[in-house]
Amino acid sequence: MEIIQTGTSLVISGRRLSEMDLFVCRVLDILTSHTPYVIMSGYVAILFGRTRSTEDVDLLIPVCDVSAFLLLHDEFMEQGYEF
């Protein structure tokens, strides 16, 4: 596995993406269009190849007003996610 920093992004090569990785990518595509975020906790370890007994993804987003939250909520719902 090789980790490459490109600007503010990290690229991990030599690792096949799991179903969970693909799920996280789809969720982050939605979040990116609405708010900044930070991935925290267990998924970071999973991303770098560690195995864990739980596969949760913890995200930290800033407080937003109701209208911004509703836009985010509506897009998740339109994409078929439960919210």
C-alpha positions, -999 to +999 in steps of 0.1 A: +000+000+000+013+034-009-001+067+006+004+098-015-006+133-005-019+155-033-027+190-019-052+184+009-061+149-002-046+115+005-045+088-022-041+052-011-029+030-039-024-008-040-055-015-019-087-029-033-118-009-022-143-028-001-180-024-002-177-003+029-151+019+012-175+024-017-204+032+006-183+058+024-172+073-009-209+077-020-218+093+013-188+116+012-198+127-024-231+140-009-215+156+021-188+173+001-214+193-018-230+206+014-205+209+042-169+203+053-164+171+073-137+151+091-136+113+092-128+101+127-123+070+148-125+034+136-130+038+099-096+056+096-080+024+109-100+003+085-091+025+056-054+019+063-058-019+064-065-027+100-093-051+109-118-042+135-147-059+152-170-030+142-172-012+109-187+021+120-179+054+103-178+085+125-180+119+109-178+153+124-195+182+106-199+217+118-232+230+132-254+243+104-286+262+102-319+244+096-321+252+059-286+238+052-295+207+072-327+202+053-309+204+020-284+178+032-312+156+045-332+159+013-303+149-009-296+118+013-333+108+011-333+113-027-303+090-030-321+063-011-304+066+023-322+065+056-316+095+077 
